[in-house]
Amino acid sequence: MPGGTCRSLADLAPPARAIVEDARRAVLATIDAAGRPHAVPVCFAIVAGEVVTAIDQKPKSTTRPARLVNVERTGSATMVFDRWD
């Protein structure tokens, strides 16, 4: 993972990939316009070797969730995968 980035599950070492594949939820962290962290729990799926999350149709307090605005502005995000033993 050069530069600490991972664009595909194939880039992960097998033990790390196993954690992601076995996880049921994750936390998506972004940085807002003021430089503050913004973290939200997300459900995800693995599709064609990539991790994807959904934006549901439930009513939101804004028309664009902050996580989308932040990712579009910075081009980056971090996901932390939960591992329950």
Secondary structure, 3 states (H helix, E strand, C coil): CHHHCCCCHHHCCHHHHHHHHHCCCEEEEEECCCCCEEEEEECEEEECCEEEECCCCCCCCCCCCHHHHHHHHHCCCEEEECCCC
